[in-house]
Amino acid sequence: MPSLSPELLAILACPVPACHGPLELRGARLVCARCGLRYPVEERWPVLIPDEAEPPQEPEQRPT
């Protein structure tokens, strides 16, 4: 799992102009708390390019 300093995480935000939500480190991805886009972290470098972001994960379906 990549490690990013708390200071860096505190200033990072989603680069999508209509969003700019805070990012949370989840595994090897930075996940936007607002829009849900998932940005990879490669060799400790966040790749904050919206066109390369993964779409939000679907909520898990629970059996009814």
Number of C-alpha atoms within 10 A of each C-alpha: 11 15 12 13 8 8 8 8 14 11 9 17 18 24 15 15 8 8 13 15 18 18 24 16 18 13 12 17 21 25 26 23 16 12 17 18 20 26 25 22 19 11 10 13 11 16 15 18 12 15 8 12 17 14 13 12 10 7 6 6 6 5 4 3
